[in-house]
Amino acid sequence: MNPGNQTTVTRFILLGFQNLHNYRRLLFVAFLLLFLVTVSGNLLIIVLASVSHNLSSPMYFFLSHLSACDLLMTTVIVPLMLNIISKNKDSISFFGCFIQFYLFGALATTECLLLSVMSYDRYVAICNPLRYSSIMNFWKCGHLVFWSWFISFSFMLNTAIQVYRLQFCGPNIIDHFFCDLAPLLQLSCSDTSFVELENLVTGLPATFLPLIYIVVTYICIFMAILKIPSTTGRLKAFYTCSSHLTVVSLYYGSLIVAYLFLSKESSLNINKILSLLYTVVTPLVNPIIYSFRNKEIKIAFSKLVHIDRIP
């Protein structure tokens, strides 16, 4: 922190879901089970993609990184949330709050970039199948994944530093279950206009440019699918994209509603519910969607646990 910062707040109080105090035990059990399923599901995807020869294609390489991102996201958010629910509220240190804010923002951006990389992979596979192996080689896939992680954590670091330099004189109560940008800016007693502008300049492009790329990519994919002469071929090509499209729709749908259509005056409860969608629900359903809709993953899992026949 710079020498001129007159911050007096040393800890923030996270209120969590205080209006659901009577359902505290039920919420704790429910979120604990969701957390365990999320960790298990994403770890399973990572392990299968690492050890199975059937899942050695670029698509599963990217999927394993998406699962790693989801695993880290839920680990950053859910354990603290469980602690808040068990105590009805909890405190987090000044530094810890900003570490959580930084990691959450960086991982959310990484997920956006990884989803756009996966759309590029589907584009090459469907629109240029004869050159797929040469285009999506090991080095190309490695570079795409590396830059997705590097750009996200680098961009978010600048925003986190700017927020960290703000003054916080009190109050220190955050009516949320994690340290998000909006409630932190509301608590600051210094001018936050520069931080808001900086977040707009760097954050929105890093989040929504990948979405625009995904939309354009899928327009090209659908045009290519329509040119396939056989109905079976068209259905098979579309089926390979269905899981990715479902994940993109769920993740970006909640992000857009939360950060674009809801004003600061909107219900805090609605904001919390929407935050749960992309911090808890999306990391949970991603491995489920890919597992249920992908026969290769089912085969890899059956071999891993020595099951001879898939039901």
ABEGO torsion letter per residue (X at the ends): XBAABABABABBBBAEBAAAAAAAAAAAAAAAAAAAAAAAAAAAAAAAAAABAAAABAAAAAAAAAAAAAAAAAAAAAAAAAAAAAAGBBBBBAAAAAAAAAAAAAAAAAAAAAAAAAAAAAAAAAABAAAAAAABBAAAAAAAAAAAAAAAAAAAAAAAAAAAABBBAOBABBBBABBBAAAAAAABABBAAAAAAAAAAAAAAAAAAAAAAAAAAAAAAAAAAAABABAAAAAAAAAAAAAAAAAAAAAAAAAAAAAAABBAABBAAAAAAAAAAAAAAAAAAAAAAAAAABAAAAAAAAAAAGBABBX
